[in-house]
Amino acid sequence: MTTRRAALALALATPAIARAQAPWRPDRPVRLVVPFAPGGATDVVARALSETVGGLLGQTIVVENRAGGAAGLIGSEMVAKSPPDGHTVLLHSNAHVIAPNLVARMPYDVLGDFTAVAHLGRVPQVLVVNNRLPITTMAELLAWLRANSGKVDFASAGIGSGNHLASEMFRAAVPGVQMEMVQFRGGGPAMAAVIAGNAHMCIDPIASAVGHIRGGSVRAIAVAGPTRAAILPDVPSASESGLPAWNAEAWFGAFVPARTPPAAVVALNTAFNTGMQRLAPRLAEIGVEVQPQYATTAAFDAFVRADFPRVAAVLQAAGVRPE
């Protein structure tokens, strides 16, 4: 009798044990919040991932664009204050760590109010010049900059943008050269100014610059990082061009509100990483490169925490102060 009762108790308990050990799965659609307008690089990555990640999680992924505020402030705040249950995910760029350098009274804590889920790739940035300038290499550009110091218009996508950050990093890498930073309302207008000859140069994510480069409307000089970009294999890296300190790659990542259950974080991390691996060839066509070294949540968290002070130092040196 005792044996039979023990067997019956084990049989009744087995479903509960299985449920306890089963991986977390969302029980309703997941909101994937993009804190920028539709059509930008962050939005493109979100929409490319949504179907694949949704299939892996067994739920629909609904992409929501919540644009507004410096460096995506409105959408980020919404996620920070959402229930920490794994059903609201923020897909952001490196603008995530730029925001505190622009806004004095942040409505959330970038490091304290979010849990890092997954690194979703890097987007190398590329320096381009007006195609009518007699410049094809970094050496020629630096010689021209020195000869025209104080007369160069450097187009940027606005204070605190990724383009602006990359531009300030470039200025820091070439001390002694005076360049006028001209701020535009976005990367598109900045690139248009270079194409039209209203500015001499700009730095732009390869994802949005590659069409202009291949079309011949601007000339690519160097990729802002230690290695060449797969999508532009003929364009040298900053290191090859004699500027090893100039590393200004943009990145994308997924975050959830702090205190989200670890099981949900692990499940989301697995789904996003698997989705990135499956979509890697397609994403490479728009300049997004997967970085497996940051695949774990711990590695991505460490990456974000290291980038935070690096960005702050660059912008403070450039005279940018929170307002």
C-alpha positions as CSV (number, residue, x, y, z in Angstrom):
1,M,0.0,0.0,0.0
2,T,2.8,2.4,0.9
3,T,4.5,1.8,-2.4
4,R,1.3,2.3,-4.3
5,R,0.6,5.5,-2.5
6,A,4.1,6.8,-3.2
7,A,3.7,6.0,-6.9
8,L,0.4,7.7,-7.0
9,A,1.7,10.8,-5.2
10,L,4.7,11.0,-7.7
11,A,2.3,10.7,-10.7
12,L,0.2,13.5,-9.4
13,A,3.2,15.7,-8.7
14,T,4.9,15.1,-12.1
15,P,2.9,17.7,-14.1
16,A,3.7,20.4,-11.4
17,I,7.4,19.5,-11.5
18,A,7.4,19.7,-15.3
19,R,5.7,23.1,-15.2
20,A,8.3,24.3,-12.7
21,Q,11.2,23.2,-14.8
22,A,9.7,24.3,-18.2
23,P,11.3,27.4,-19.8
24,W,9.5,30.6,-19.5
25,R,7.2,31.5,-22.3
26,P,5.1,34.7,-22.8
27,D,1.3,34.1,-22.3
28,R,0.3,37.0,-24.5
29,P,1.8,39.2,-27.3
30,V,5.1,40.9,-26.5
31,R,5.5,44.6,-27.1
32,L,8.8,45.4,-28.8
33,V,9.2,49.2,-28.2
34,V,11.4,51.2,-30.6
35,P,12.0,54.7,-29.2
36,F,12.4,56.2,-32.7
37,A,10.3,56.9,-35.7
38,P,9.6,54.1,-38.3
39,G,12.2,53.6,-41.0
40,G,15.4,54.2,-39.1
41,A,18.1,51.6,-38.5
42,T,16.7,50.6,-35.0
43,D,13.2,50.2,-36.4
44,V,14.5,48.1,-39.4
45,V,16.3,45.7,-37.0
46,A,13.2,45.4,-34.8
47,R,11.0,44.5,-37.7
48,A,13.4,42.1,-39.1
49,L,13.6,40.3,-35.8
50,S,10.0,40.4,-34.8
51,E,8.6,37.5,-36.8
52,T,11.6,35.2,-36.1
53,V,11.7,35.9,-32.4
54,G,7.9,35.7,-32.1
55,G,8.0,32.2,-33.6
56,L,10.7,31.1,-31.2
57,L,8.7,32.4,-28.2
58,G,5.4,31.1,-29.5
59,Q,3.8,34.6,-29.3
60,T,3.3,37.5,-31.6
61,I,5.9,40.3,-31.3
62,V,4.2,43.7,-31.8
63,V,6.6,46.5,-32.8
64,E,5.6,49.8,-31.3
65,N,7.4,53.1,-32.3
66,R,7.4,55.6,-29.4
67,A,9.5,58.4,-30.8
68,G,10.2,61.6,-29.0
69,G,12.6,63.2,-26.5
70,A,16.4,63.3,-26.6
71,A,17.9,60.0,-27.6
72,G,14.6,58.1,-27.5
73,L,13.6,59.3,-24.0
74,I,9.8,58.8,-24.3
75,G,9.9,55.1,-25.5
76,S,12.6,54.2,-23.0
77,E,10.7,55.7,-20.1
78,M,7.6,53.8,-21.0
79,V,9.5,50.5,-20.9
80,A,11.3,51.4,-17.7
81,K,7.9,51.9,-16.0
82,S,6.2,48.9,-17.5
83,P,5.4,45.8,-15.5
84,P,8.6,43.7,-15.2
85,D,7.0,40.5,-16.5
86,G,8.9,39.9,-19.8
87,H,6.1,41.2,-22.1
88,T,7.6,44.6,-22.8
89,V,11.0,44.8,-24.4
90,L,13.0,47.9,-25.4
91,L,15.0,47.7,-28.6
92,H,17.4,50.6,-28.4
93,S,20.7,51.7,-30.0
94,N,23.8,53.2,-28.3
95,A,21.7,56.4,-27.9
96,H,20.6,54.6,-24.7
97,V,23.8,55.5,-23.0
98,I,24.0,59.0,-24.7
99,A,20.7,60.2,-23.2
100,P,21.9,61.1,-19.7
101,N,24.5,63.4,-21.2
102,L,21.8,65.5,-22.8
103,V,19.0,65.5,-20.2
104,A,19.7,66.9,-16.7
105,R,16.6,65.4,-15.1
106,M,16.3,61.9,-16.5
107,P,12.9,60.2,-15.9
108,Y,14.7,56.9,-15.5
109,D,18.1,55.4,-14.6
110,V,19.8,53.9,-17.7
111,L,21.7,51.3,-15.7
112,G,19.4,50.8,-12.7
113,D,16.0,50.7,-14.3
114,F,16.7,48.2,-17.0
115,T,18.1,44.7,-17.3
116,A,20.3,44.0,-20.3
117,V,18.9,41.1,-22.4
118,A,20.8,40.7,-25.6
119,H,23.3,42.5,-27.8
120,L,21.7,42.7,-31.3
121,G,24.7,43.6,-33.4
122,R,26.9,46.5,-34.3
123,V,26.6,49.0,-37.2
124,P,30.0,50.3,-38.2
125,Q,30.0,54.0,-39.1
126,V,31.8,55.4,-42.1
127,L,33.3,58.8,-42.8
128,V,32.3,60.2,-46.2
129,V,33.2,63.3,-48.1
130,N,31.7,65.3,-50.9
131,N,32.7,63.5,-54.1
132,R,34.0,66.7,-55.6
133,L,36.7,67.0,-53.1
134,P,40.2,65.8,-54.2
135,I,40.3,63.2,-51.4
136,T,40.4,59.4,-51.6
137,T,42.4,58.4,-48.5
138,M,42.6,59.3,-44.8
139,A,46.1,60.7,-45.4
140,E,44.8,63.0,-48.1
141,L,41.8,64.0,-45.8
142,L,44.1,64.9,-42.9
143,A,46.4,66.9,-45.1
144,W,43.4,68.8,-46.5
145,L,41.9,69.4,-43.1
146,R,45.2,70.9,-41.9
147,A,45.5,73.0,-44.9
148,N,41.9,74.2,-44.5
149,S,41.7,74.3,-40.7
150,G,38.8,76.5,-39.6
151,K,37.1,76.4,-43.0
152,V,35.7,72.8,-42.9
153,D,32.0,72.2,-42.3
154,F,31.4,68.8,-40.6
155,A,27.7,67.8,-40.9
156,S,26.1,66.0,-37.9
157,A,22.7,64.5,-37.1
158,G,22.1,66.7,-34.1
159,I,23.6,67.0,-30.6
160,G,23.9,63.7,-28.9
161,S,23.1,61.6,-31.9
162,G,25.3,58.6,-32.8
163,N,26.6,60.6,-35.7
164,H,27.5,63.5,-33.5
165,L,29.3,61.1,-31.0
166,A,31.3,59.6,-33.8
167,S,32.2,63.0,-35.2
168,E,33.4,64.2,-31.8
169,M,35.5,61.1,-31.5
170,F,37.0,61.8,-34.9
171,R,37.8,65.4,-33.8
172,A,39.5,64.1,-30.7
173,A,41.6,61.7,-32.8
174,V,42.9,64.6,-35.0
175,P,43.8,67.3,-32.5
176,G,44.9,70.7,-33.8
177,V,42.4,70.7,-36.7
178,Q,39.5,73.2,-36.5
179,M,36.3,72.0,-37.9
180,E,32.8,73.6,-37.7
181,M,30.3,71.1,-36.5
182,V,27.0,71.9,-38.3
183,Q,24.0,70.3,-36.7
184,F,21.1,69.0,-38.8
185,R,17.8,67.4,-37.7
186,G,18.8,63.8,-38.5
187,G,21.3,61.8,-40.4
188,G,19.4,62.1,-43.7
189,P,19.6,65.9,-43.8
190,A,23.3,65.8,-42.8
191,M,24.1,63.3,-45.6
192,A,22.0,65.4,-48.1
193,A,24.1,68.5,-47.1
194,V,27.3,66.6,-48.0
195,I,25.9,65.4,-51.3
196,A,24.8,68.9,-52.2
197,G,28.1,70.4,-51.3
198,N,26.7,72.4,-48.4
199,A,29.0,70.5,-46.0
200,H,32.3,68.9,-46.7
201,M,32.0,65.6,-44.7
202,C,30.0,63.6,-42.3
203,I,29.9,60.3,-40.5
204,D,26.9,58.0,-40.9
205,P,26.0,54.4,-40.1
206,I,26.9,52.2,-43.0
207,A,23.3,50.9,-43.0
208,S,22.1,54.2,-44.3
209,A,25.2,55.4,-46.1
210,V,25.9,52.4,-48.3
211,G,23.4,53.3,-51.0
212,H,25.0,56.8,-51.4
213,I,28.5,55.4,-51.4
214,R,27.7,52.7,-54.0
215,G,25.7,55.3,-56.1
216,G,28.8,57.6,-56.1
217,S,27.1,60.6,-54.5
218,V,29.7,60.6,-51.7
219,R,33.1,59.0,-51.3
220,A,33.9,56.7,-48.3
221,I,37.2,57.3,-46.6
222,A,37.3,55.0,-43.6
223,V,35.2,52.9,-41.3
224,A,35.1,54.2,-37.7
225,G,36.4,51.0,-36.0
226,P,39.2,48.5,-35.7
227,T,38.1,46.3,-38.6
228,R,36.6,46.7,-42.1
229,A,32.9,46.3,-42.6
230,A,31.7,43.2,-44.5
231,I,29.3,45.3,-46.5
232,L,32.0,47.7,-47.7
233,P,35.1,45.4,-47.9
234,D,37.1,47.9,-50.0
235,V,36.9,50.7,-47.4
236,P,39.8,50.7,-44.9
237,S,39.2,50.7,-41.1
238,A,40.3,53.5,-38.9
239,S,43.2,51.4,-37.6
240,E,44.4,50.8,-41.1
241,S,44.1,54.5,-41.8
242,G,46.4,55.5,-39.0
243,L,43.7,56.4,-36.4
244,P,43.5,53.3,-34.1
245,A,41.8,55.3,-31.3
246,W,38.9,56.3,-33.5
247,N,36.3,53.6,-32.6
248,A,32.7,54.9,-33.0
249,E,30.6,51.9,-33.9
250,A,26.9,52.1,-33.2
251,W,25.2,49.1,-31.6
252,F,21.7,47.7,-30.9
253,G,20.4,45.9,-27.9
254,A,17.3,44.5,-26.2
255,F,16.4,45.6,-22.6
256,V,13.5,44.8,-20.2
257,P,12.5,46.6,-17.0
258,A,14.6,45.9,-13.9
259,R,13.3,43.1,-11.7
260,T,12.0,41.1,-14.7
261,P,12.2,37.4,-13.6
262,P,15.5,35.8,-14.5
263,A,13.7,32.9,-16.3
264,A,12.1,35.5,-18.7
265,V,15.4,37.2,-19.3
266,V,17.0,33.9,-20.2
267,A,14.2,32.9,-22.5
268,L,14.3,36.3,-24.2
269,N,18.1,36.2,-24.5
270,T,17.9,32.8,-26.1
271,A,15.2,33.9,-28.6
272,F,16.9,37.1,-29.6
273,N,20.3,35.5,-30.0
274,T,18.9,32.6,-32.1
275,G,16.9,35.2,-34.2
276,M,20.1,37.2,-34.8
277,Q,22.0,34.1,-35.9
278,R,19.2,33.1,-38.3
279,L,18.9,36.6,-39.8
280,A,22.7,37.3,-39.8
281,P,23.0,37.1,-43.7
282,R,19.9,39.3,-44.2
283,L,21.1,41.9,-41.6
284,A,24.6,41.9,-43.1
285,E,23.1,43.3,-46.3
286,I,22.0,46.4,-44.4
287,G,25.3,46.7,-42.5
288,V,24.3,45.1,-39.2
289,E,26.9,42.6,-37.9
290,V,26.3,40.0,-35.2
291,Q,28.9,40.0,-32.4
292,P,28.8,36.5,-30.6
293,Q,31.2,37.7,-27.9
294,Y,28.4,39.6,-26.3
295,A,25.8,36.8,-26.5
296,T,25.2,36.3,-22.8
297,T,23.2,38.8,-20.7
298,A,26.3,39.2,-18.4
299,A,28.5,40.1,-21.3
300,F,26.1,42.5,-22.8
301,D,25.5,44.2,-19.4
302,A,29.3,44.6,-18.9
303,F,29.5,46.0,-22.5
304,V,26.8,48.7,-21.7
305,R,28.4,49.6,-18.4
306,A,31.7,50.1,-20.1
307,D,30.3,52.2,-22.9
308,F,28.4,54.5,-20.5
309,P,31.4,56.4,-19.1
310,R,33.3,56.3,-22.4
311,V,30.4,58.1,-24.1
312,A,30.2,60.6,-21.3
313,A,33.9,61.4,-21.5
314,V,33.7,62.2,-25.2
315,L,30.6,64.4,-24.9
316,Q,31.9,66.3,-21.9
317,A,35.2,67.0,-23.6
318,A,33.2,68.3,-26.6
319,G,31.4,70.8,-24.3
320,V,28.1,69.0,-24.3
321,R,26.2,69.5,-21.0
322,P,22.9,68.1,-19.8
323,E,20.0,70.5,-20.0
